[in-house]
């Protein structure tokens, strides 16, 4: 283990040098310093855990807590600091976490996710129709990456069908331009939606929560509002990041793309490999030590912040040989892109289904799809907690059918 002098403690988060590369510091950590201190913008320090098995261990260790109200919890930016006062299951520990999560779990089972397939396929086909009709070039971030997961969330939550377009527009505008006014507009929309569903019950997660748990005073309407807002943000942003970067990755690997076109059954494995290779949401695994413990010979004290680096773990050569190579034939099912343990992303099944349908449809209907230009530094979104692209322009042979 290499000790780092205080003056040389790196800043965190670290920027990715390119869309398919992790910060250079991660490779050094994986090899020489798997448990390392880093400094946040507010001058607080955290412990970075990088190796695959250590990340899994940390995310299942009861001494490693998710309670955002704990003094010293390491919020990574101002955008997330307000969550200190918000009681949602994502920021709870056992036993409260389990009971709170179960209120939401019914909408995310394998059966319920699969029931979304026809809706998702129709939505993707419709958006690809619009894209083809408008002709090249097109920005897949605005035309596919944000709209499709926004529509999936709308259906999941029980937004009236008549408002799907409005919801998609507000959500996409907020994600593309993360201004305070856009966030306020989206939150106001969600508050009005929850109020509407409290008066006019319908199908979907929101109505079930209001009728089952708010009515029985298990939770407050305010708690439901904040939790579905968090589910909405996470469900849209992470999937959108994977769509834009996933399409870019496939276009950068034409031989493997050709294999996927020839054998669509390979797509399930390809989606897992894309999730492993890109790991867009690793900064969600922020924790705090609830008591003293030791990892890799490093003493971590109660009250110290921890970040379990899933992206680093997914590129750990101890877990994945030749980890920096994208390979759709790799068995990547145990990747860390959705986290691990009791706080694993509740919507992981739905996210995988969305990605499978989007990638399968796009590559089947646009066989001559290609990048319209280079992916330059100004297109990389290194500031958000979910890594992605601001834009991704693609083109194809001009035509009105595919």
C-alpha positions as CSV (number, residue, x, y, z in Angstrom):
1,X,0.0,0.0,0.0
2,X,1.4,3.4,-1.1
3,X,0.8,6.2,1.4
4,X,-0.1,9.6,-0.1
5,X,1.0,12.8,1.6
6,X,-1.8,15.2,2.5
7,X,-0.5,17.7,0.0
8,X,-0.9,15.2,-2.8
9,X,-4.4,13.9,-2.0
10,X,-6.3,14.1,-5.4
11,X,-9.5,16.0,-5.9
12,X,-12.7,14.0,-6.4
13,X,-14.8,13.5,-8.5
14,X,-12.2,13.1,-11.3
15,X,-12.9,13.8,-14.9
16,X,-12.9,11.1,-17.6
17,X,-10.4,12.0,-20.4
18,X,-12.8,10.5,-23.0
19,X,-16.1,8.9,-23.4
20,X,-14.8,5.3,-23.1
21,X,-11.9,6.0,-20.6
22,X,-11.9,6.2,-16.8
23,X,-9.9,8.8,-14.9
24,X,-6.2,7.8,-15.2
25,X,-6.0,7.8,-11.4
26,X,-8.3,4.8,-11.2
27,X,-5.7,2.4,-12.8
28,X,-3.1,3.5,-10.3
29,X,-5.5,3.0,-7.4
30,X,-6.5,-0.5,-8.6
31,X,-2.8,-1.5,-8.8
32,X,-1.2,0.3,-5.9
33,X,-3.7,2.0,-3.6
34,X,-7.1,0.3,-3.6
35,X,-8.3,2.3,-0.6
36,X,-7.3,5.9,-1.0
37,X,-8.2,9.3,0.4
38,X,-9.4,12.0,-1.9
39,X,-10.6,15.6,-1.3
40,X,-14.0,17.1,-2.3
41,X,-14.6,20.6,-3.5
42,X,-15.7,21.6,0.0
43,X,-12.3,20.4,1.3
44,X,-13.8,17.4,3.1
45,X,-12.0,14.1,2.5
46,X,-13.4,10.7,1.5
47,X,-12.1,7.2,1.1
48,X,-12.2,5.8,-2.4
49,X,-12.6,2.1,-2.7
50,X,-11.7,0.8,-6.2
51,X,-11.3,-3.0,-6.4
52,X,-14.2,-5.1,-7.5
53,X,-14.4,-7.4,-4.5
54,X,-13.8,-4.5,-2.1
55,X,-16.7,-2.5,-3.7
56,X,-19.0,-5.4,-3.3
57,X,-17.9,-6.0,0.3
58,X,-18.3,-2.3,1.2
59,X,-21.8,-2.1,-0.3
60,X,-23.0,-5.1,1.8
61,X,-21.1,-4.2,5.1
62,X,-23.5,-3.0,7.8
63,X,-20.8,-0.7,9.1
64,X,-21.0,1.2,5.8
65,X,-24.1,3.4,6.0
66,X,-26.3,5.2,3.4
67,X,-28.0,7.6,5.9
68,X,-27.7,11.0,4.3
69,X,-28.7,12.7,7.6
70,X,-25.6,11.4,9.3
71,X,-23.2,14.3,10.3
72,X,-20.4,14.4,7.8
73,X,-22.2,12.5,5.0
74,X,-20.1,13.3,1.9
75,X,-22.3,15.1,-0.6
76,X,-20.4,15.5,-3.8
77,X,-22.0,18.7,-5.0
78,X,-24.5,21.4,-4.1
79,X,-27.1,19.7,-6.3
80,X,-27.3,16.7,-3.9
81,X,-26.7,18.4,-0.6
82,X,-30.4,19.2,-0.1
83,X,-31.0,15.5,0.2
84,X,-29.7,15.6,3.8
85,X,-33.3,16.5,4.9
86,X,-35.2,14.2,2.5
87,X,-36.2,10.9,3.9
88,X,-36.3,8.4,1.0
89,X,-35.3,4.8,1.0
90,X,-32.2,5.4,-1.0
91,X,-30.7,7.2,2.0
92,X,-31.8,4.8,4.7
93,X,-30.2,1.9,6.5
94,X,-31.5,-1.3,7.9
95,X,-34.1,-1.9,9.2
96,X,-35.9,1.2,7.9
97,X,-34.5,0.8,4.4
98,X,-36.0,-2.6,3.8
99,X,-39.5,-1.7,4.8
100,X,-39.4,1.6,2.9
101,X,-38.0,0.0,-0.2
102,X,-40.7,-2.7,-0.2
103,X,-43.4,0.0,-0.6
104,X,-42.0,0.7,-4.1
105,X,-40.7,-2.8,-5.1
106,X,-43.9,-4.1,-6.6
107,X,-43.6,-1.9,-9.7
108,X,-40.1,-3.2,-10.4
109,X,-40.4,-6.9,-10.4
110,X,-39.4,-9.0,-13.4
111,X,-43.0,-9.5,-14.4
112,X,-44.0,-5.8,-14.1
113,X,-40.9,-4.8,-16.0
114,X,-41.6,-7.3,-18.8
115,X,-45.2,-5.9,-19.0
116,X,-43.7,-2.6,-20.2
117,X,-42.1,-4.2,-23.2
118,X,-44.9,-3.5,-25.8
119,X,-45.2,0.1,-24.6
120,X,-41.4,0.6,-24.8
121,X,-41.2,-1.0,-28.2
122,X,-44.0,1.2,-29.5
123,X,-42.4,4.4,-28.0
124,X,-39.0,3.6,-29.5
125,X,-40.5,2.7,-32.9
126,X,-42.4,6.0,-32.9
127,X,-39.3,8.0,-32.0
128,X,-37.2,6.3,-34.7
129,X,-40.0,7.0,-37.2
130,X,-39.7,10.7,-36.4
131,X,-36.0,10.5,-36.6
132,X,-36.0,8.9,-40.0
133,X,-38.8,11.2,-41.3
134,X,-36.8,14.3,-40.3
135,X,-33.7,12.9,-42.0
136,X,-30.0,13.0,-40.9
137,X,-28.2,14.3,-39.1
138,X,-29.8,13.8,-35.7
139,X,-28.8,14.2,-32.0
140,X,-29.6,11.0,-30.3
141,X,-29.4,12.6,-26.9
142,X,-32.5,14.8,-27.5
143,X,-34.3,12.4,-29.9
144,X,-33.9,9.1,-28.0
145,X,-31.7,9.1,-25.0
146,X,-33.8,11.3,-22.8
147,X,-37.3,10.9,-24.3
148,X,-37.6,7.1,-24.1
149,X,-36.7,6.8,-20.3
150,X,-38.9,9.8,-19.6
151,X,-41.9,8.1,-21.2
152,X,-41.0,4.9,-19.3
153,X,-41.1,6.8,-16.0
154,X,-44.3,8.6,-17.0
155,X,-46.0,5.2,-17.5
156,X,-44.5,3.7,-14.4
157,X,-45.7,6.6,-12.2
158,X,-49.1,6.7,-13.7
159,X,-48.9,10.1,-15.5
160,X,-52.1,10.5,-17.6
161,X,-51.5,9.5,-21.3
162,X,-52.7,12.9,-22.4
163,X,-49.7,14.4,-20.5
164,X,-47.0,12.1,-21.8
165,X,-45.8,14.7,-24.3
166,X,-45.7,17.5,-21.8
167,X,-43.9,15.3,-19.2
168,X,-41.4,14.2,-21.8
169,X,-40.7,17.8,-22.8
170,X,-40.3,19.1,-19.3
171,X,-38.1,16.2,-18.2
172,X,-35.9,16.4,-21.3
173,X,-35.5,20.2,-21.0
174,X,-34.4,19.8,-17.4
175,X,-31.9,17.0,-18.1
176,X,-30.4,18.8,-21.1
177,X,-30.2,22.2,-19.4
178,X,-29.8,21.5,-15.7
179,X,-30.7,25.1,-14.6
180,X,-32.3,25.9,-11.3
181,X,-35.5,27.2,-13.1
182,X,-35.8,23.9,-15.1
183,X,-35.5,21.8,-11.9
184,X,-38.1,24.0,-10.2
185,X,-40.5,23.6,-13.1
186,X,-40.1,19.8,-13.1
187,X,-40.6,19.6,-9.3
188,X,-43.7,21.8,-9.6
189,X,-45.1,19.6,-12.3
190,X,-44.5,16.5,-10.1
191,X,-46.1,18.2,-7.1
192,X,-49.2,19.0,-9.1
193,X,-49.2,15.5,-10.4
194,X,-49.1,14.0,-7.0
195,X,-51.9,16.3,-5.8
196,X,-54.0,15.3,-8.8
197,X,-53.5,11.6,-8.1
198,X,-54.4,12.1,-4.5
199,X,-57.8,13.4,-5.8
200,X,-58.2,11.2,-8.9
201,X,-56.6,7.8,-8.3
202,X,-55.4,5.9,-11.4
203,X,-53.0,3.1,-12.3
204,X,-49.3,3.2,-11.6
205,X,-46.9,3.5,-8.7
206,X,-48.0,7.0,-7.4
207,X,-51.7,6.1,-7.0
208,X,-50.8,2.8,-5.2
209,X,-48.6,4.6,-2.8
210,X,-51.1,7.3,-2.0
211,X,-54.0,4.9,-1.6
212,X,-52.1,2.2,0.3
213,X,-49.5,4.0,2.4
214,X,-50.4,7.7,2.6
215,X,-54.0,6.9,3.4
216,X,-52.9,4.6,6.3
217,X,-50.4,7.3,7.5
218,X,-47.4,5.0,7.0
219,X,-45.8,7.8,5.0
220,X,-46.6,11.4,4.1
221,X,-47.5,12.8,0.7
222,X,-44.3,14.8,0.9
223,X,-42.3,11.7,1.3
224,X,-44.0,10.1,-1.7
225,X,-43.3,13.2,-3.8
226,X,-39.6,13.3,-3.0
227,X,-39.2,9.6,-3.5
228,X,-40.8,9.4,-6.9
229,X,-38.9,12.5,-7.9
230,X,-35.7,10.7,-7.0
231,X,-36.8,7.6,-8.9
232,X,-37.7,9.8,-11.9
233,X,-34.4,11.6,-12.0
234,X,-32.3,8.4,-11.6
235,X,-34.4,6.4,-14.0
236,X,-34.1,9.0,-16.8
237,X,-30.6,10.3,-16.3
238,X,-28.8,7.0,-16.0
239,X,-30.6,5.3,-18.9
240,X,-30.1,8.4,-21.1
241,X,-26.3,8.3,-20.3
242,X,-26.2,4.7,-21.3
243,X,-28.1,5.2,-24.5
244,X,-25.9,8.0,-25.9
245,X,-22.6,6.4,-24.8
246,X,-23.9,2.9,-25.7
247,X,-24.7,3.9,-29.3
248,X,-21.3,5.6,-29.6
249,X,-19.6,2.5,-28.3
250,X,-21.3,0.2,-30.7
251,X,-20.5,2.5,-33.6
252,X,-16.9,2.5,-32.6
253,X,-16.8,-1.3,-32.8
254,X,-18.3,-2.1,-36.2
255,X,-17.3,-5.8,-36.2
256,X,-19.2,-6.4,-33.0
257,X,-22.1,-4.2,-34.2
258,X,-22.3,-6.5,-37.3
259,X,-22.5,-9.5,-35.0
260,X,-25.4,-8.0,-33.1
261,X,-27.3,-7.2,-36.3
262,X,-26.7,-10.8,-37.5
263,X,-27.7,-12.4,-34.2
264,X,-30.1,-10.3,-32.0
265,X,-29.9,-12.9,-29.3
266,X,-26.4,-11.5,-28.4
267,X,-28.0,-8.2,-27.3
268,X,-28.7,-9.3,-23.7
269,X,-25.0,-10.0,-23.1
270,X,-24.0,-6.8,-25.0
271,X,-26.2,-4.7,-22.7
272,X,-24.4,-6.1,-19.7
273,X,-21.0,-5.5,-21.3
274,X,-22.0,-1.9,-22.1
275,X,-23.1,-1.4,-18.5
276,X,-19.8,-2.7,-17.3
277,X,-17.7,-0.9,-19.8
278,X,-19.4,2.5,-19.4
279,X,-20.5,2.5,-15.7
280,X,-22.2,5.9,-16.0
281,X,-23.7,6.0,-12.5
282,X,-20.9,5.1,-10.2
283,X,-21.2,8.3,-8.1
284,X,-24.4,7.0,-6.6
285,X,-22.5,4.7,-4.3
286,X,-21.6,7.4,-1.7
287,X,-21.6,6.2,1.9
288,X,-20.4,7.0,5.4
289,X,-18.7,4.8,8.0
290,X,-21.0,4.1,10.9
291,X,-18.2,2.6,13.0
292,X,-14.5,2.0,12.7
293,X,-13.3,-0.8,10.4
294,X,-10.3,-1.8,8.4
295,X,-10.1,-2.5,4.7
296,X,-6.8,-3.5,2.9
297,X,-4.9,-2.5,6.0
298,X,-6.4,1.0,6.0
299,X,-8.2,2.2,9.1
300,X,-11.5,3.9,8.3
301,X,-13.0,5.8,11.2
302,X,-16.7,6.3,12.0
303,X,-18.0,9.5,10.4
304,X,-15.6,9.4,7.4
305,X,-17.0,9.5,3.9
306,X,-16.7,6.6,1.5
307,X,-17.2,6.3,-2.3
308,X,-17.4,2.8,-3.7
309,X,-16.1,3.2,-7.2
310,X,-18.2,0.8,-9.3
311,X,-16.6,2.0,-12.5
312,X,-13.2,1.2,-11.2
313,X,-14.4,-2.2,-10.0
314,X,-15.8,-2.9,-13.4
315,X,-12.4,-2.3,-14.9
316,X,-10.5,-4.3,-12.3
317,X,-8.4,-7.0,-14.1
318,X,-8.9,-9.3,-11.1
319,X,-12.6,-9.5,-12.0
320,X,-12.5,-9.0,-15.8
321,X,-9.5,-10.0,-17.9
322,X,-8.4,-7.2,-20.3
323,X,-11.0,-4.9,-18.7
324,X,-10.5,-1.9,-21.0
325,X,-11.5,-3.9,-24.0
326,X,-15.2,-3.8,-25.0
327,X,-16.3,-7.4,-25.8
328,X,-20.0,-8.4,-26.2
329,X,-19.0,-12.0,-25.7
330,X,-17.8,-11.4,-22.2
331,X,-19.8,-12.7,-19.2
332,X,-20.5,-9.4,-17.5
333,X,-23.7,-10.2,-15.6
334,X,-22.1,-9.5,-12.2
335,X,-21.1,-6.0,-13.1
336,X,-21.4,-3.1,-10.6
337,X,-23.2,-0.6,-12.8
338,X,-26.4,-0.8,-10.8
339,X,-24.6,-1.0,-7.5
340,X,-24.7,-4.0,-5.2
341,X,-26.3,-5.3,-2.1
342,X,-29.5,-4.0,-0.4
343,X,-29.3,-0.6,-2.2
344,X,-28.8,-2.0,-5.7
345,X,-30.8,0.1,-8.2
346,X,-34.5,-0.7,-7.8
347,X,-35.2,-0.2,-11.5
348,X,-32.3,-2.3,-12.9
349,X,-34.6,-4.8,-14.7
350,X,-36.6,-2.0,-16.4
351,X,-33.4,-0.2,-17.4
352,X,-31.9,-3.3,-19.0
353,X,-35.1,-3.8,-20.9
354,X,-35.1,-0.2,-22.2
355,X,-31.5,-0.4,-23.3
356,X,-32.1,-3.8,-25.1
357,X,-35.1,-2.4,-27.0
358,X,-33.5,0.9,-27.9
359,X,-30.2,-0.6,-29.1
360,X,-31.9,-3.5,-30.9
361,X,-34.3,-1.2,-32.7
362,X,-31.8,1.5,-33.7
363,X,-29.3,-0.9,-35.2
364,X,-31.9,-2.9,-37.0
365,X,-33.7,0.0,-38.6
366,X,-30.7,2.2,-39.3
367,X,-28.1,-0.3,-40.7
368,X,-26.0,2.6,-42.1
369,X,-25.9,4.6,-38.9
370,X,-22.6,6.3,-38.1
371,X,-21.2,9.1,-36.1
372,X,-21.6,12.5,-37.7
373,X,-18.4,13.8,-36.2
374,X,-15.8,13.3,-33.5
375,X,-16.8,13.2,-29.8
376,X,-15.0,16.2,-28.5
377,X,-14.2,17.2,-24.9
378,X,-17.0,19.8,-24.9
379,X,-19.6,17.0,-25.4
380,X,-18.5,15.1,-22.2
381,X,-20.7,15.8,-19.2
382,X,-18.2,15.4,-16.4
383,X,-20.0,17.7,-14.0
384,X,-23.2,15.6,-13.4
385,X,-23.3,12.7,-11.0
386,X,-24.2,10.5,-13.9
387,X,-21.7,10.6,-16.7
388,X,-23.0,11.1,-20.2
389,X,-22.9,13.3,-23.3
390,X,-24.5,16.7,-23.9
391,X,-25.1,15.7,-27.5
392,X,-24.3,12.9,-30.0
393,X,-24.8,13.7,-33.6
394,X,-25.3,10.7,-35.9
395,X,-26.1,10.4,-39.6
396,X,-27.1,7.7,-42.1
397,X,-27.9,7.3,-45.8
398,X,-30.6,9.9,-46.5
399,X,-33.9,8.2,-47.0
400,X,-37.4,8.1,-45.6
401,X,-37.7,4.4,-44.8
402,X,-35.7,1.9,-42.8
